[in-house]
Amino acid sequence: MLSPTFANIDLSAPDPIPAILASPEYHEAVRIFANSPSIKGALVSPDSQALLYSLIRLQRPMIAVEIGTYLASTTEAMARAIADNGQGDLHTVDPFAIRGRVNIARWPLKLRKVTRFHLGNSMQYFAKLQRRRMRTDLVFVDGNHDYEFALFDIQSAARLMNPSGFLVIDNIAQPGPFLAARDFMERAHSPGWRECGNSLARFKATEPFDRDRTTIHNTDFCVLRAPSAISIGNQPVSLGELAWTSQSSLLRLKLQNDAVGRLQAQFIIRVFENPPREIIESTSVELTGRKEVDVLIPFPQSPDNDPQRFRLASLLLPNRRKIRKTVETWLTWEGDAELKLSELPSIE
C-alpha cells in the first residue's frame, strides 16, 4: 500500500478539521484507504481512517491510543501514520481482539515495530499509563459503546491528554457514545475543552435517535480538543495518583502564568502495608505571582523508616516487596485568572 499524503495544516487553529477535510491531500488519502485490502475488516469509513491518519501525521504524537482493536483495520491506518512520522508508538487496547492480534502479526515489520497491542480492558490500560506517568496526544475511543463504558474511556483519556491533544469518539449516531461525549463536555473538570465541529450543540431533545449527528462528512465521529494548558478551576480536579517515598515532602507545581489567588489542595495518602492506611490531609496556599509553587504534604511514617522493624520483616519475608505508597491530589483554584500548569505536578 502506498503511503497516503497529508496537507500541512496549521494545528494552532482551534478547529483544524475543516481545513484538513477540504485539502486535496485528504481526498487522495481517502482514495488510498478505500483501496486498502484491510478496509474489508473495518467498521469505519475510509474517510474516518484518512482523518485519523492526517491528525497523527500533523500532531506527531509520541503515543497515540486506540480503544477497541477488533480486526485491526483502523489500527493499521493509525500505525501507518506513526511509522510514516518516523517517531512514536501506537497503543491499541481490546480484551477480545484475538483475530486483531493475528492480523497485526501479518503486517510489514515497520508497522509491527510501532504497534503495542494490549489484550485487556481500557481500565487496566489507563491505570498502567497513569502509573508510568505516560501522556498521549491522540486517543481514538471505539470500545464498548454503552454510555457508562464510553464515558469512562472519554474521561480517562482526557485526564492523560497532553495540551491541545485530540480525542476522537466514534459511533456518535448511537446514544451511548454521543451522550457520554455531551455529558463530558457539559461537566468537564478541566476548563477549555472544545468540540471540533458542532455535533453536540446540534442535539435536539425531540430527535433522541438522530442518525446524522456528526458534522464531519462520511464519518460517525465527534472530535474533542484539549485546552492548550493543564488548567485548574474552581471545581476539584485530580490528575491521578503519584508515588511517594520516605524522602518525599511536597507537591511541586510549575505554572504557565503569574496567577494571583488561593490554591486549595486535598491529599489522599495511601500506604499499602498490613494493615493498610488511608490518610486525608488538606491545606491551602496563597499565590502572589510565583511561577513555581511547593505545597507541603504531611506524609506519615511507614515501616520502611523503622530499620529494626524493616530488618525483622526482611528475615520473615525475604522476598518481601517494598511497600507501595501513593498520594491522590485534588486541587481547586480561586483567583484573578485561570491557573495554568506548564507541566504535570510532581512529588519531591
Residue pairs with C-beta under 8 A, 6 or more apart in sequence:
1 32
1 36
1 37
1 80
2 32
3 80
3 84
4 25
4 28
4 29
4 32
4 33
4 50
4 53
4 80
5 25
5 28
5 29
6 23
6 25
6 26
6 29
6 53
6 54
6 57
6 58
7 19
7 20
7 23
7 24
7 25
7 26
7 54
8 58
9 16
9 19
9 20
9 23
9 54
9 58
10 16
10 19
11 58
11 59
11 164
13 19
14 194
14 196
14 225
15 194
15 196
15 197
15 225
16 58
16 196
17 51
17 196
17 197
17 216
17 223
20 26
20 51
20 54
20 55
20 58
21 51
21 216
21 217
25 54
26 50
26 51
26 54
29 50
29 53
29 54
30 46
30 47
30 50
31 46
32 50
33 39
33 46
33 49
33 50
33 53
33 77
34 46
36 46
36 49
36 73
36 76
36 77
38 71
38 72
38 73
38 76
38 77
38 103
39 46
39 49
39 73
40 73
41 70
41 71
41 72
41 73
41 103
42 49
42 71
42 73
42 74
43 70
43 73
43 74
43 142
44 73
44 74
44 142
44 170
44 219
44 220
45 218
45 219
47 217
47 218
47 219
48 74
48 170
48 218
48 219
48 220
48 221
49 73
49 74
49 77
50 77
51 168
51 216
51 219
51 221
52 74
52 77
52 78
52 81
52 138
52 140
52 168
53 77
53 78
53 80
53 81
54 81
55 138
55 166
55 168
56 64
56 78
56 81
56 82
56 85
56 138
57 81
57 84
57 85
59 137
59 138
59 165
59 166
60 85
60 87
60 88
60 137
61 82
61 88
61 136
61 137
61 138
61 165
62 87
62 88
62 89
62 137
63 88
63 89
63 91
63 134
63 135
63 136
63 137
64 78
64 81
64 82
64 88
64 89
64 90
64 91
64 136
64 137
64 138
64 139
64 140
65 90
65 91
65 92
65 93
65 125
65 136
65 138
65 139
65 140
65 157
66 74
66 75
66 78
66 90
66 91
66 92
66 93
66 139
66 140
66 142
67 93
67 94
67 122
67 125
67 139
67 140
67 141
67 142
67 143
67 153
67 157
68 93
68 94
68 140
68 141
68 142
68 143
68 144
68 170
69 75
69 92
69 93
69 94
69 97
69 100
69 101
69 117
70 94
70 97
70 100
71 97
71 99
71 100
71 103
72 92
72 97
72 100
72 101
72 103
72 104
74 140
74 142
75 90
75 92
75 100
75 104
75 115
76 103
76 104
76 107
76 111
78 90
78 92
78 140
79 90
79 107
79 111
79 114
79 115
80 111
82 88
82 89
82 90
82 114
82 115
83 110
83 111
83 113
83 114
88 114
89 114
89 115
89 116
90 114
90 115
90 116
91 116
91 118
91 125
92 100
92 104
92 115
92 116
92 117
92 118
93 118
93 120
93 121
93 122
93 125
93 143
94 100
94 118
94 119
94 143
95 119
95 120
95 121
97 117
97 119
98 119
100 117
101 117
101 119
104 111
104 112
104 115
104 117
105 112
107 115
118 124
118 125
122 143
122 149
122 152
122 153
122 156
123 152
123 156
126 156
126 157
126 160
129 135
129 136
129 160
130 159
130 160
130 240
130 241
131 241
131 243
133 344
134 160
135 160
135 161
135 162
135 344
136 157
136 160
136 161
136 162
136 165
137 161
137 162
137 164
137 165
137 166
138 165
138 166
138 167
138 168
139 157
139 160
139 161
139 165
139 166
139 167
139 168
140 168
140 170
141 150
141 153
141 154
141 157
141 167
141 168
141 169
141 170
141 177
142 170
142 171
143 149
143 150
143 153
144 150
144 153
145 171
145 174
145 176
145 177
146 176
147 175
147 176
147 177
147 179
147 180
149 176
150 169
150 176
150 177
150 180
150 181
151 180
151 183
151 184
154 167
154 169
154 180
154 181
154 184
154 224
155 184
157 167
158 167
158 184
158 188
158 190
158 193
158 224
158 226
159 238
159 239
159 240
160 240
161 167
161 226
162 226
163 226
163 227
163 228
163 229
163 230
164 225
164 226
164 227
164 228
165 225
165 226
166 196
166 223
166 224
166 225
166 226
167 223
167 224
167 225
167 226
168 221
168 222
168 223
169 177
169 180
169 181
169 221
169 222
169 223
169 224
170 177
170 219
170 220
170 221
171 177
171 220
172 178
172 181
172 199
172 213
172 214
172 220
172 221
172 222
173 210
173 211
173 212
173 213
173 214
173 220
175 208
175 209
177 222
178 199
178 200
178 203
178 213
178 222
181 200
181 222
181 224
182 200
182 203
184 193
184 224
185 193
185 195
185 200
185 224
189 233
189 235
189 236
189 237
190 226
190 227
190 230
190 231
190 232
190 233
190 237
191 227
191 231
191 233
191 338
192 226
192 227
192 228
192 229
192 231
192 338
193 224
193 225
193 226
193 227
194 224
194 225
194 227
195 201
195 222
195 223
195 224
195 225
196 216
196 223
196 224
196 225
197 214
197 215
197 216
197 222
197 223
198 215
199 213
199 214
199 215
199 216
199 222
200 222
202 213
202 215
203 210
203 213
204 210
213 222
214 220
214 221
214 222
216 223
229 256
229 340
229 341
229 342
230 239
230 340
230 341
230 342
230 343
230 344
231 338
231 339
231 340
231 341
232 263
232 331
232 332
232 333
232 338
232 339
232 340
232 341
233 332
233 333
233 338
233 339
234 332
234 333
234 334
235 332
236 266
236 330
236 331
236 332
237 330
237 331
237 332
238 328
238 329
238 330
238 331
239 329
239 344
239 345
240 328
241 270
241 326
241 327
241 328
242 326
242 327
242 328
242 329
242 345
242 346
242 347
243 324
243 325
243 326
243 347
244 269
244 297
244 299
244 325
244 326
244 327
244 347
245 325
246 299
246 301
246 302
246 304
246 305
248 297
248 299
248 347
248 348
249 296
249 297
249 299
249 348
250 294
250 295
250 296
250 297
250 347
250 348
251 265
251 267
251 294
251 295
251 297
251 327
251 329
251 345
251 346
251 347
251 348
252 292
252 293
252 294
252 295
252 345
252 346
252 347
252 348
253 263
253 292
253 293
253 294
253 295
253 341
253 345
254 291
254 292
254 341
254 342
254 343
255 290
255 291
255 292
255 293
255 339
255 340
255 341
255 342
256 340
256 341
256 342
257 337
257 338
257 339
257 340
258 289
258 290
258 291
259 287
259 289
259 333
259 335
259 336
259 337
259 338
259 339
259 340
260 287
260 288
260 289
260 335
260 336
260 337
261 286
261 287
261 333
261 334
261 335
261 336
261 337
261 339
262 284
262 285
262 286
262 287
262 333
262 334
262 335
263 284
263 285
263 286
263 287
263 293
263 295
263 331
263 332
263 333
263 339
264 282
264 283
264 284
264 331
264 332
264 333
264 334
265 282
265 283
265 284
265 285
265 295
265 329
265 330
265 331
266 280
266 281
266 282
266 329
266 330
267 280
267 281
267 282
267 283
267 297
267 327
267 328
267 329
267 330
268 278
268 279
268 280
268 327
268 328
268 329
268 330
269 277
269 278
269 279
269 280
269 281
269 297
269 299
269 300
269 325
269 326
269 327
270 276
270 277
270 278
270 279
270 325
270 326
270 327
270 328
271 277
271 278
271 279
271 300
271 302
271 323
271 325
272 323
272 324
272 325
272 326
273 302
273 303
273 323
277 300
279 300
281 297
281 298
283 295
283 296
285 293
285 295
287 293
287 335
287 339
294 348
297 327
297 347
299 327
302 323
302 325
303 309
303 310
303 313
303 323
304 310
304 322
304 323
313 320
314 320
327 347
329 345
333 339
